[in-house]
Amino acid sequence: MNAGRRFETRAVHDGQPPDPATGAVIVPIYQTSTYAQEAPGRHRGYEYSRTGNPTRAALESSLASLEEGAHGLAFASGMAAITAVTYLLNPGEHVVAPDDVYGGTYRLLVRVLERYGLQASFVDMTDAAKVEAAIRSQTRLVLIETPTNPCLKILDIEALAALAHARGALVVVDNTFASPYGQQPLRWGADVVVHSTTKYLGGHSDVIGGAVIVNREDLHASLRFHQNAVGGVPGPFDCWLVLRGIKTLSLRMREHAANAAAVAAYLAGHPKIAQVFYPGLPGHPQHALAARQMTCFSGMVSCIVRGGGPAAAAVASSTLLFTLAESLGGVESLIDHPASMTHASLAGSPLQVDAGLVRLSVGIEHVDDLIADLDQALARA
Ligand SMILES: *Cc1c(COP(=O)(O)O)cnc(C)c1O
């Protein structure tokens, strides 16, 4: 849709023309479960809101435009979106995922879907040879997350897609951390893009949502069938909130990234910080790849605090502006101690995270205030 228009313009307009019935400039919240039919089976494209709803259709069309895909599908959460993608698989089939995949995705693959006959392997995807070795004849899906969570490794979508396609597997990219402003995986050969719209797309920490974007008609038909058959759809108000967030996505992402770059540089020079992870730092191991693949380095920064778990927990408990909370991607800054919060479910598994790790979702407050807050928290640790 509107090919040729720039991202910022598409974010404001695509999928959201003035309401044909009233001229309302903003897509109305069609808070209805069902639709009057003119005669049995004769309707205006909407029958029942699990199957389709005009507010959701606007969001789905906007999401497709942002990812430069043909079709977008909205879900009630990021996990509902990822679950919908797994309905493309049959029992006995196999998934390859990164070894620092989102904790909820790990839990879904291992603790839920293994009971239904799916198998999953977790590998360091910065090493193509390890991905190659993990792919089996039953591998149907290679799931990529980049930047990864919480260590912000950058994975080469184009190279991994070539490798996966050569072995007959589909390539799914969870694009939550970069947002469509920062990276468009379909351009690099991905078959499916998924999002937790709870994060940067919604952008205001006030909604839970998910999305799937594809180009292929066969994948769209199957996903659309399962969206309706399984039913994990978002309500119209939640769709409206995500649409509202999307309009300012580019402004927010530029500010998140500028603040994150300054915070990363500050942390890199702090004596109590052993290591900083931010793809925009020239010293990041995959910085060159990030610069090629991403159009914005996003607002997530992780670091390892010297002194391990107790020191990291002390920093995370001492910030005044950075709120101690799970999640990311909202306008307000958040701080997370992954080992005891977002990644606690990995404890005791081979994927367990370093207890000294602190993850920051850098918001759009004034950067001087953010750095001053980290400075006083580190002084106390
Ligand atoms: C939050 C998140 C999810 C899950 O999304 P929900 O909206 O919480 O269900 C999946 N992947 C990544 C990378 C996430 O950050």
PDBQT file of the ligand as one rigid body, heavy atoms in Angstrom, charges set to zero:
ROOT
HETATM    1  C1  LIG A 401       7.351  -9.357  25.182  1.00  0.00    +0.000 C 
HETATM    2  C2  LIG A 401       7.910 -10.213  24.102  1.00  0.00    +0.000 A 
HETATM    3  C3  LIG A 401       7.184 -11.297  23.584  1.00  0.00    +0.000 A 
HETATM    4  C4  LIG A 401       5.838 -11.695  24.139  1.00  0.00    +0.000 C 
HETATM    5  O1  LIG A 401       4.871 -10.713  23.955  1.00  0.00    +0.000 OA
HETATM    6  P1  LIG A 401       3.604 -10.500  24.927  1.00  0.00    +0.000 P 
HETATM    7  O2  LIG A 401       2.928  -9.344  24.291  1.00  0.00    +0.000 OA
HETATM    8  O3  LIG A 401       4.123 -10.239  26.294  1.00  0.00    +0.000 OA
HETATM    9  O4  LIG A 401       2.813 -11.765  24.873  1.00  0.00    +0.000 OA
HETATM   10  C5  LIG A 401       7.738 -12.030  22.558  1.00  0.00    +0.000 A 
HETATM   11  N1  LIG A 401       8.956 -11.730  22.055  1.00  0.00    +0.000 NA
HETATM   12  C6  LIG A 401       9.695 -10.711  22.534  1.00  0.00    +0.000 A 
HETATM   13  C7  LIG A 401      11.031 -10.439  21.953  1.00  0.00    +0.000 C 
HETATM   14  C8  LIG A 401       9.195  -9.924  23.574  1.00  0.00    +0.000 A 
HETATM   15  O5  LIG A 401       9.942  -8.919  24.058  1.00  0.00    +0.000 OA
ENDROOT
TORSDOF 0
